[in-house]
Amino acid sequence: MPRFIVLARFLLSPLLVILSACGIGGTSYSNRIGDNGHDTLYSKARVEDGVARFHCLESDSGSCHYTLYPAACAGKADCALAPLQRFTVARGEDRQIAGLHDFRVCVAIDDKALGADCEPAAASKPF
């Protein structure tokens, strides 16, 4: 039995070194809107090592329209902070942005402005 333990340690040591070099941290975001089993919008984003990757998997309009807000605005419709970024990614494509930290992802099938609560921004009131 001790011989088996020594052999197991010998065989597993390189594997553990390799696995420890792989980054398993990061944050993932997934946005999915469906209608009767059909995805009208499906987007994934992943932030790892200071790089954010946005992937538009499905959108009935042909594009995913992203608005990124500071994390401090998460879910607050009345947040006074401006969006960090607004951009569009075509269906099946992805975009990579370095240097983003602590943000909230809002994504839609059209290019209407989204508020920090990820709902369409209220139209300005006439005077």
HELIX and SHEET records of a PDB file:
HELIX    1   1 PRO A    2  ALA A   21  1                                  20    
HELIX    2   2 ALA A   71  CYS A   73  5                                   3    
SHEET    1   A 4 THR A  27  ASP A  35  0                                        
SHEET    2   A 4 HIS A  38  GLU A  48 -1                                        
SHEET    3   A 4 VAL A  51  SER A  59 -1                                        
SHEET    4   A 4 ASP A  94  ALA A  98 -1                                        
SHEET    1   B 3 GLN A  85  ALA A  90  0                                        
SHEET    2   B 3 SER A  63  PRO A  70 -1                                        
SHEET    3   B 3 PHE A 103  ALA A 108 -1                                        
END                                                                             
